[in-house]
Amino acid sequence: MNKIKKAAFGVLIAGLAFGFSAFTTIKKRSVYYYYQINNPYGAPNSPSGYAYYSGDRCEPGGNLCSSQWDIGTNTPPATDGQSLPSTGVTFQSGSVINGHFE
């Protein structure tokens, strides 16, 4: 009976450790909104013409203002106006915001 208690206690401790680690793991966000500033008639899933801006820069009227891109392992944008990296990025389907860049 003592071995069963020790085994159950070990399973309990392992479960608590796993549960705790699930809440303390920091997940870095790699999906950002990029604004189409140079190629308003380009395909939404083509990375050319996009730049990062921290605030909302969309104005009414137009077909493509911004969309979300997963930049993967590329360095996150630090300042407004940084271009979307040309490689290692993934377009997030369904994320296009209509309008035009201010």
C-alpha positions in Angstrom: 0.0 0.0 0.0 2.9 2.3 0.7 4.2 2.0 -2.9 0.8 2.9 -4.3 0.7 6.0 -2.2 4.2 7.0 -3.3 3.3 6.4 -7.0 0.1 8.4 -6.7 2.0 11.2 -5.0 4.6 11.2 -7.8 1.9 11.4 -10.4 0.2 14.3 -8.5 3.5 16.2 -8.3 4.3 15.6 -12.0 0.8 16.9 -12.9 1.2 20.0 -10.8 4.7 20.7 -12.4 3.3 20.2 -15.9 0.3 22.5 -15.2 2.5 25.2 -13.6 4.9 25.2 -16.6 2.0 25.6 -19.0 1.0 28.9 -17.4 4.6 30.2 -17.1 5.7 29.6 -20.6 5.9 32.9 -22.5 4.7 32.7 -26.1 6.1 35.3 -28.3 3.7 36.9 -30.8 5.0 36.9 -34.3 1.8 38.0 -36.2 1.6 41.8 -36.9 -0.5 44.1 -39.0 1.4 45.6 -41.9 0.0 48.4 -44.1 0.0 48.4 -47.9 1.7 51.7 -48.6 3.4 51.3 -52.0 1.3 48.8 -54.0 -2.4 49.4 -53.5 -3.4 47.2 -56.4 -1.1 44.3 -55.6 -2.2 40.9 -54.4 -2.9 40.9 -50.7 -0.7 37.9 -50.2 2.4 39.4 -51.9 4.8 40.9 -49.3 5.9 43.8 -51.6 4.8 47.3 -50.6 3.9 46.5 -46.9 5.2 48.5 -43.9 4.6 48.3 -40.2 2.9 51.1 -38.3 1.8 50.8 -34.7 -1.4 52.7 -35.0 -4.4 52.4 -37.2 -3.7 54.1 -40.5 -6.6 52.9 -42.6 -9.0 55.4 -44.2 -12.3 54.5 -45.9 -12.3 53.8 -49.7 -10.0 51.3 -51.3 -9.5 47.6 -51.6 -6.5 46.9 -49.5 -5.2 48.9 -46.5 -3.6 46.3 -44.3 -3.4 42.6 -43.5 -1.8 40.4 -40.9 1.5 38.6 -41.5 3.3 36.0 -39.4 7.0 37.1 -39.6 8.3 33.8 -38.2 11.8 34.1 -36.9 12.4 37.6 -38.4 13.1 40.4 -36.0 9.9 42.1 -34.8 9.3 45.7 -36.1 10.7 48.3 -33.7 9.7 51.5 -35.4 7.0 52.8 -37.7 7.8 52.5 -41.4 9.8 49.3 -41.3 9.2 47.2 -44.4 7.8 43.7 -44.2 10.6 41.2 -44.6 10.6 39.6 -48.1 11.3 36.1 -46.9 10.2 33.9 -44.0 6.8 35.6 -43.7 3.3 34.0 -44.0 0.2 35.9 -45.1 -2.8 35.3 -42.7 -5.8 34.6 -44.8 -9.0 36.4 -43.9 -7.1 39.3 -42.3 -7.3 41.9 -45.0 -8.8 45.3 -43.9 -10.3 47.2 -46.8 -9.6 50.9 -47.3 -6.4 52.8 -48.1 -3.3 53.9 -46.2 -3.7 57.5 -45.0 
